[in-house]
Amino acid sequence: MDTKLCSVCGAKWIDGQHYWSGTAKKGNELDLAGLVCNNLPDEKRQNCANPCKGMEGGQTWAKRLNKTNEALNKLDL
């Protein structure tokens, strides 16, 4: 079994599959980049283990906020 751990955020890869550090659920490297890696200061990003760091796409905090606001608008809140 091949394992890799990011020393910056704690994300894990087991046999090439990314797992979130907080939940241990299967993850998506592009989402990890959009939510965590791409928001790191440059000096920390250099040590990031995510092969998708710096790539655009996937989930971002802005996208999550937009979906939350859309849901709230539907509820008229």
Contact map, one row per residue, 1 for C-alpha under 8 A:
11100000000001100000000000000000000000000000000000000000000000000000000000000
11110000000011110000000000000000000000000000000000000000000000000000000000000
11111000000111110000000000000000000000000000000000000000000000000000000000000
01111100000111000000000000000000000000000000000000000000000000000000000000000
00111110011110000000000000000000000000000000000010000000000000000000000000000
00011111111100000000000000000000000000000000001111000000000000000000000000000
00001111110000000000000000000000000000000000001110000000000000000000000000000
00000111110000000000000000000000000000000001101110000000000000000000000000000
00000111111000000000100000000000000100000000000100000000000000000000000000000
00001111111100000000100000000000000000000000000000000000000000000000000000000
00001100111110000111100000000000000000000000000000000000000000000000000000000
00111100011111000111100000000000000000000000000000000000000000000000000000000
01111000001111111110000000000000000000000000000000000000000000000000000000000
11110000000111111110000000000000000000000000000000000000000000000000000000000
11100000000011111000000000000000000000000000000000000000000000000000000000000
01100000000011111100000000000000000000000000000000000000000000000000000000000
00000000000011111110000001100000000000000000000000000000000000000000000000000
00000000001111011111000001111000000000000000000000000000000000000000000000000
00000000001111001111101111110000000000000000000000000000000000000000000000000
00000000001100000111111111100000000000000000000000000000000000000000000000000
00000000111100000011111100000000000000000000000000000000000000000000000000000
00000000000000000001111100000000000000000000000000000000000000000000000000000
00000000000000000011111110000000000000000000000000000000000000000000000000000
00000000000000000011111111000000000000000000000000000000000000000000000000000
00000000000000000011001111100000000000000000000000000000000000000000000000000
00000000000000001111000111110000000000000000000000000000000000000000000000000
00000000000000001111000011111011000000000000000000000000000000000000000000000
00000000000000000110000001111111000000000000000000000000000000000000000000000
00000000000000000100000000111111100000000000000001110000000000000000000000000
00000000000000000000000000011111110000000000000000011011111000000000000000000
00000000000000000000000000111111111000000000000000000000111100000000000000000
00000000000000000000000000111111111110000000000001000000011000000000000000000
00000000000000000000000000001111111111000000000001011110010000000000000000000
00000000000000000000000000000111111111100000000000000011111110000000000000000
00000000000000000000000000000011111111100000000000000000001110000000000000000
00000000100000000000000000000001111111110000000000000000000000000000000000000
00000000000000000000000000000001111111110000100101001100000000000000000000000
00000000000000000000000000000000111111110000100000001110000000000000000000000
00000000000000000000000000000000011111111000000000000000000000000000000000000
00000000000000000000000000000000000111111101100000000000000000000000000000000
00000000000000000000000000000000000000111111100000000000000000000000000000000
00000000000000000000000000000000000000011111110000000000000000000000000000000
00000000000000000000000000000000000000001111111000000000000000000000000000000
00000001000000000000000000000000000000011111111100000000000000000000000000000
00000001000000000000000000000000000011011111111100001000000000000000000000000
00000000000000000000000000000000000000000111111100000000000000000000000000000
00000111000000000000000000000000000000000011111110000000000000000000000000000
00000111100000000000000000000000000010000001111111001000000000000000000000000
00001111000000000000000000000000000000000000001111100000000000000000000000000
00000100000000000000000000001001100010000000000111111000000000000000000000000
00000000000000000000000000001000000000000000000011111000000000000000000000000
00000000000000000000000000001100100000000000000001111110000000000000000000000
00000000000000000000000000000100100011000000100101111110000000000000000000000
00000000000000000000000000000000100011000000000000011111000000000000000000000
00000000000000000000000000000100110001000000000000011111100000000000000000000
00000000000000000000000000000100010000000000000000000111110000000000000000000
00000000000000000000000000000110010000000000000000000011111100000000000000000
00000000000000000000000000000111110000000000000000000001111100000000000000000
00000000000000000000000000000111011000000000000000000000111110110000000000000
00000000000000000000000000000010011000000000000000000000111111110000000000000
00000000000000000000000000000000011000000000000000000000001111111000000000000
00000000000000000000000000000000000000000000000000000000000111111100000000000
00000000000000000000000000000000000000000000000000000000001111111110000000000
00000000000000000000000000000000000000000000000000000000001111111111000000000
00000000000000000000000000000000000000000000000000000000000011111111100000000
00000000000000000000000000000000000000000000000000000000000001111111110000000
00000000000000000000000000000000000000000000000000000000000000111111111000000
00000000000000000000000000000000000000000000000000000000000000011111111100000
00000000000000000000000000000000000000000000000000000000000000001111111110000
00000000000000000000000000000000000000000000000000000000000000000111111111000
00000000000000000000000000000000000000000000000000000000000000000011111111100
00000000000000000000000000000000000000000000000000000000000000000001111111111
00000000000000000000000000000000000000000000000000000000000000000000111111111
00000000000000000000000000000000000000000000000000000000000000000000011111111
00000000000000000000000000000000000000000000000000000000000000000000001111111
00000000000000000000000000000000000000000000000000000000000000000000000111111
00000000000000000000000000000000000000000000000000000000000000000000000111111
